[in-house]
Amino acid sequence: MIFDIYSISSDINMENRSIVSIADYGKEKIQYLLDMATEFEAHPNRQILKGKVVATLFFEPSTRTRLSFETAANRLGARVIGFTDPKVTSSSKGETLKDTIKMVSNYADVIVMRHKLEGAALYASEVTNVPIINAGDGSNLHPSQTMLDLYSIYKTQGTLENLNIYMVGDLKYGRTVHSLLMSMRKYNPTFHFIAPKELEMPEEYKLYCQQNNIKYIEQQDFTEDTIADADILYMTRVQRERFTDLMEYERVKDAYILRADMLGKCKDNMKILHPLPRVNEIEYDVDDSKHAYYFEQARNGLYAREALICDVLGITLDDIKNDTSII
């Protein structure tokens, strides 16, 4: 099921500062958010959101995303309300998403939402005046993960321009790779899509590349030689929860496994990213490699999400630089 956003009534608010996707953000806006994240990395503990309430509505399981958003809110002085299991909410009684959002809007200044249905975040943003931050909607998009990915790439490469980005594994259901692909369109990347046929990049994203002159190469081989030219090696988990056919999942779950002995020909600057959690697609011996960056990447999520929360609340980079509430 995908929400029909065109059937929404006069509740639509065109002034909403929600973050549903960052696909249309230009270089200036992305750099602005990267600069905000840099400020928060230098001083993550502040009271700049004192008196604000952040609601985290997770209709789908999450660990890193939820905890980093809640930590970001707490470190900035906000209070957090919300839920991690929709079974304990009125949605289990039949309450619609619209009613849930409008009800929570009475209590919170910003709503962070993860939902299993594609389009849910956009729908939510259209029925409330409170800004929505999309924390993942089905296999569609994951903009907050994209911001921490961009921040991680920027920190490790010194630029977002002209990079060879290899995406490996579940490219069909992987919302993190979909979001990253779209956000990089103005930076002249070259993408390498490495996936089994069953999990290849969906046609709509390949069409997006063609329409935006984004170079990409599709392949199924995953070897030491295949990844030798990568600047960023973006590994993904094959997501069991997205499969309706478990036999298909069993066929592809171990298609690509990164081992330390595959890194011998990699460029010195190459970094391995992964949105986590991993299952077995990165062996533990890779963790000690100078190329491994996925745990630092997760830590960067705190600073990126502090920036996103402040941005949707209208707090500017100058406000942050001039903030005197640093703890």
C-alpha positions, 0 to 999 in steps of 0.5 A, spaced: 500 500 500 502 507 498 498 513 500 494 517 495 497 524 497 492 527 492 486 525 495 488 529 501 483 535 503 483 542 505 488 540 511 494 541 506 499 546 509 504 549 504 508 552 509 510 546 512 518 545 514 517 538 514 523 534 511 520 528 507 526 528 502 532 531 501 532 530 493 531 537 491 536 540 496 541 544 492 548 544 494 547 550 498 542 547 502 546 541 503 552 545 505 548 549 510 546 543 514 553 540 513 556 546 517 550 545 522 552 538 523 560 540 524 558 546 529 554 540 533 559 535 533 564 541 536 559 542 541 553 537 541 550 539 548 546 545 549 539 548 551 537 551 545 531 547 544 529 548 552 521 548 552 520 544 545 517 537 545 519 532 540 515 526 538 518 520 536 512 516 532 515 509 530 510 505 527 516 500 525 522 497 529 528 501 529 534 502 534 539 507 531 535 512 528 530 512 534 535 513 539 540 518 535 533 522 534 532 522 541 539 523 544 539 529 539 533 532 542 535 530 549 542 533 548 539 540 545 534 540 551 528 538 548 523 533 551 521 527 548 514 523 547 512 518 543 512 510 542 516 504 539 510 499 538 504 501 534 500 496 538 500 500 544 497 506 541 490 507 538 492 505 531 491 498 534 484 500 535 483 502 528 485 510 529 487 512 522 494 515 521 491 522 519 488 522 526 494 520 530 498 525 527 493 531 528 492 528 535 500 528 536 500 535 533 497 538 539 503 536 544 509 536 540 513 542 536 516 537 531 514 529 529 519 524 527 516 518 524 518 512 521 512 508 517 512 501 513 508 504 508 511 508 502 508 515 502 506 515 509 511 521 511 509 525 505 501 524 507 503 526 514 506 532 512 500 534 508 495 534 514 499 538 520 502 544 521 507 541 525 514 539 521 515 532 520 521 529 519 521 522 515 525 517 519 524 512 513 517 510 509 517 503 507 523 502 502 522 509 499 526 514 502 530 515 509 533 523 509 536 523 516 540 517 514 542 521 508 544 527 511 549 523 516 551 519 510 553 525 506 556 528 513 560 522 513 562 522 506 564 529 506 568 528 513 572 522 510 573 525 503 573 532 504 568 533 498 562 530 495 564 532 488 566 527 483 566 520 487 566 513 485 560 510 490 559 503 490 552 500 493 552 493 494 547 488 496 539 490 497 538 496 492 531 494 491 528 495 498 534 499 501 531 506 502 538 509 504 541 507 497 535 510 494 535 517 498 543 517 497 543 516 490 538 522 489 541 527 494 548 526 490 545 528 483 549 535 483 555 532 485 557 528 479 558 522 482 559 515 478 555 510 482 556 502 481 550 498 483 552 491 485 546 486 486 543 480 484 538 480 479 532 480 484 535 486 488 537 490 483 536 498 483 529 499 481 527 502 474 525 508 477 531 510 480 535 508 474 531 513 470 532 518 475 539 517 474 538 518 466 534 524 467 539 527 471 545 525 467 548 521 473 553 516 471 552 509 473 554 502 472 550 495 474 554 489 475 553 482 479 561 481 481 563 482 488 571 481 488 577 485 490 578 487 483 571 490 482 571 494 488 578 497 487 576 504 484 571 505 490 572 512 494 565 509 498 563 502 499 556 502 501 554 495 504 547 494 505 543 488 509 538 484 505 532 486 509 528 479 511 522 484 513 521 486 506 520 479 503 513 476 502 517 470 499 522 467 504 524 462 499 527 468 495 530 471 501 534 465 502 536 465 495 539 472 496 541 473 503 548 471 503 549 474 495 555 479 497 559 478 504 565 483 505 571 480 508 578 483 510 582 479 504 578 483 499 581 490 501 588 489 499 587 493 492 582 499 495 584 506 494 587 509 501 581 514 502 576 508 501 571 508 506 566 503 508 559 505 510 553 501 512 546 504 515 546 498 520 544 493 523 549 488 519 547 481 519 553 477 515 554 482 509 561 485 513 565 480 516 568 482 523 575 482 521 573 488 517 572 492 523 579 493 524 581 495 517 582 503 516 577 503 511 571 501 516 567 507 518 560 504 519 560 505 527 563 512 526 558 513 521 552 512 526 555 517 531 555 522 525 547 521 526 547 524 532 550 531 529 546 530 523 539 529 526 541 535 531 542 539 525 535 537 522 531 538 528 533 545 529 532 546 521 525 544 521 524 549 527 527 555 524 533 555 528 539 558 523 546 556 523 547 563 526 543 562 532 547 556 533 554 559 532 551 565 537 548 560 542 551 561 549 547 555 552 553 550 550 554 545 556 
